[in-house]
Amino acid sequence: MSIRHVDGPDLTAADVYAIWKIRDIVFAVEQQCDEPDVDDLDLLATTTHLWFADDDGPTSYLRVLTDADGARRIGRVATRVDSRRRGLSGQLVAEVTRLWGDGVLRLNAQAYLEGWYGRFGYHRSGENFVEASIDHVPMQRPAGGFIA
């Protein structure tokens, strides 16, 4: 199974539908997030989407945004229930490190995943905050830092 990399403007309508479907199932249905998922960032030229897929669509997904200072920011990490515990999200995070790890990488982790992201060289960079009714912690990985 290979990782798909697609920049925002290159997404097809089918890609967008599949991405929004996995994110809707994970964030709206499972986690009952109270904020909209569609945020006008998916189609930007500075956004890259990475995912694994099978015949039923994406099995594990994340997107990478580019912050104003040029740092990359991981977000919207989602894995289907039937594909969890296979290391797919970890492979996607490692791919982000391979592609952009020579620069600063950031993310806002759900607080219970702070240790998991720590395995990839991310460290807490601020105080916890609530986003979409879920406790989060800002994290950062320094340029050229530890590679998983």
N, C-alpha and C positions, 0 to 999 in steps of 0.2 A: 504494500500500500504506500503510495507516494503522497507527499504534501503538495497541495495546490497552493500557489501564490498568485493572487490576482489584485492588481491595483484598482482602486475605486472606479475610475472611468472605464475600465475594461470588464467590469462585471456584466454578465448577461442578465436578462430579466429572470431566467431560471436560477442563476446563481443567487440573485437578491432574494428571490422567493425562498430558496433552500436555506440561506443564511438566516433570514428572519424567522423561518419556521423553527430551527433549532434554538435560536435565542428566545423565541416566544415560549416554547415548551419549558426550557430551563428557567428563564427568569420570571416570566409572567405566571405560568402554571405551577411549577414546582416551588419556586422561591417567593411567589406572590409579591414581586416588586411593585411598588406603587408609583413608579415613574415611567414615562414612555421610553421604549427602547429605540425607536426611530428618532434620531437626533440630528439629521442633516450632515453627518460626518462620513457616512459609508461610501459615498460616491466621489469624495474629494481625491484629487491627484496625489495628495500626501498621505492617503490612507491605503494600507495594504491588508488584505484578508488572507489568512492561512487556514487550511483545513484538510482533514482526512475525510474521505467519503466512501460509502458503499452503495449498493443498489437503492437503499432507502434514503440517501442524501448524506449530508455531513454527519460524521460520527463524533468529531471533536473539532472545535473551531476557536479562533481568536482573531482579533484585528489589532493592527498597529497604527497608531496615529503619530504625527510629527508635531511636537510642541513648538511654540514660537522660537525657542532657543535652539532648535534643531535636534533636541533629544527625542528619542522614540518612546512611545507610551503604549504598553500592552493593555488591552481592555477586552471586555465581552468574552472572556474565556468560558466556553460552554462545551460539555460533553453529554451525549445522549446516555440515558440510564443503561441501555444494553451494551454500551461500549466503555463503561467506566472500569477502572482498575486494570487497564491494559497499558497504561503509560503513555497514552496518546497526547494528553495535554502537556506532559513533560517533554515529549518529543517536539511539540510545537514551540514551547518556551525555549528549548535548546536551539531550535532553528532560528528563532528571533536573535538569540545570542550569536549564532554563527553569522547571520547576515549583518547585524548592526552592533555587535558587542564591542567594537572599537570605539563606540560612543556611549554616552550615558543612556541607560534604559530605565524607565520608570513604570510604575503600575500602582493602582489602588486595589490592594488585596482584600477580600473578605477576611476579617480578622482571624478567623479560625485557620486560615491558610498561610499565615505569616511564616511559620516554620517550613512549610512545603516550599514556598518561594525562596526562603533562605538557602535551600539546597542548591539553588541556581545562582547564588551570590548576591541576592537582594537583601537590603538592610532597611529597617524602619527609618523613615526620614521625617517623621512628624507624629503628631498626636492622632489617636483614633478619631473617626468622624462617622456620622451616619449618612448613608446614601441609599436611596430606595428602600428605606426602613431596615437596612442591614448594616451592622457594624463593620467598618473598613479601616485599614491602616495604609497610609502612604508608604511606598517602598521605592528604593532606588538601587541600581547596580552601577558602580563607577565604570567609566570608560576602560576597556581592557581588563576588567576585573575577572574574577574566577569564572571559568567555563565548565559547565556540568558535563 
